[in-house]
Amino acid sequence: MFEDMTVEHVATVPGADTAWNDFETDHDADALAAKRAMFFRVIFAPSVAQGLSPDRPAEDKRELVDRLEAGVRRRLSDAPMPIHHLVGMIALAKTNA
């Protein structure tokens, strides 16, 4: 128990790969790569940029993230494939209101 919360339920379910579903319809590898690269940027770029020295200017951080996104996009465009992932869910309950 933590902060009067208990775990009531835990589950993992397969996550939908909607970007791949779109690719199977339009066969646009560049669009698939752009969607995946944007996902990378939104989820991981803040942590990557945080790893730089706090003294670094914002434009340096932005340039790093831009270059990483472009590299991810380039690689994914060259080799499109589905992503099989699981989504984890946890239901918590407050025991002391």
C-alpha positions in Angstrom: 0.0 0.0 0.0 1.2 3.5 -0.8 -0.6 6.7 0.1 -3.6 4.7 1.1 -3.9 3.3 -2.4 -4.2 -0.4 -3.3 -4.0 -2.2 -6.7 -7.3 -3.6 -7.6 -6.6 -4.9 -11.0 -3.7 -5.3 -13.4 -4.0 -6.3 -17.1 -2.0 -6.2 -20.3 -3.7 -6.2 -23.7 -2.4 -6.1 -27.2 -2.2 -2.5 -28.5 -3.5 -1.5 -31.9 -1.0 -0.5 -34.5 -3.2 2.0 -36.3 -0.3 3.5 -38.3 0.4 0.0 -39.7 -3.3 -0.4 -40.5 -3.1 2.8 -42.6 0.0 1.5 -44.3 -1.7 -1.7 -45.3 -4.3 0.5 -47.1 -2.1 3.2 -48.6 1.3 1.5 -48.8 2.9 4.9 -48.0 6.1 4.1 -46.2 7.0 7.7 -45.7 3.7 8.5 -44.0 4.2 5.4 -41.7 7.7 6.5 -40.9 6.5 10.1 -40.2 3.8 8.8 -37.8 6.3 6.6 -35.9 9.0 9.3 -35.8 6.5 11.8 -34.3 5.5 9.2 -31.7 9.2 8.8 -30.8 9.6 12.6 -30.6 6.6 13.1 -28.3 7.4 10.2 -26.0 11.2 10.1 -25.8 12.6 13.5 -27.0 11.9 15.4 -23.7 14.0 12.8 -21.8 16.8 12.9 -24.4 16.9 16.7 -24.4 16.9 16.7 -20.6 20.1 14.7 -20.7 21.9 17.7 -22.2 23.6 20.2 -20.0 21.2 22.7 -18.6 23.5 25.4 -19.9 22.8 24.4 -23.5 20.6 26.8 -25.4 17.1 25.7 -26.3 18.0 25.7 -30.0 20.7 23.1 -29.4 18.2 20.8 -27.7 15.7 21.4 -30.6 18.4 20.6 -33.2 19.3 17.4 -31.4 15.6 16.3 -31.3 15.1 17.3 -34.9 18.1 15.3 -36.0 17.0 12.2 -34.0 13.5 12.4 -35.4 14.9 12.7 -39.0 17.1 9.7 -38.4 14.3 7.6 -37.0 12.1 8.6 -39.9 14.7 7.7 -42.5 15.4 4.3 -41.0 11.7 3.4 -40.6 10.9 4.5 -44.1 13.5 2.1 -45.5 12.1 -1.0 -43.6 8.4 -0.7 -42.8 7.0 -3.3 -40.4 4.2 -3.6 -37.8 4.8 -2.9 -34.2 3.5 -5.5 -31.7 3.2 -4.0 -28.3 1.3 -4.4 -25.1 -0.6 -1.8 -23.2 -0.5 -2.1 -19.4 -3.4 -1.0 -17.3 -3.5 -0.7 -13.5 -6.6 0.1 -11.5 -5.9 1.8 -8.1 -8.3 2.4 -5.3 -8.0 4.9 -2.5 -8.7 3.1 0.7 -8.9 6.0 3.1 -11.0 8.8 1.8 
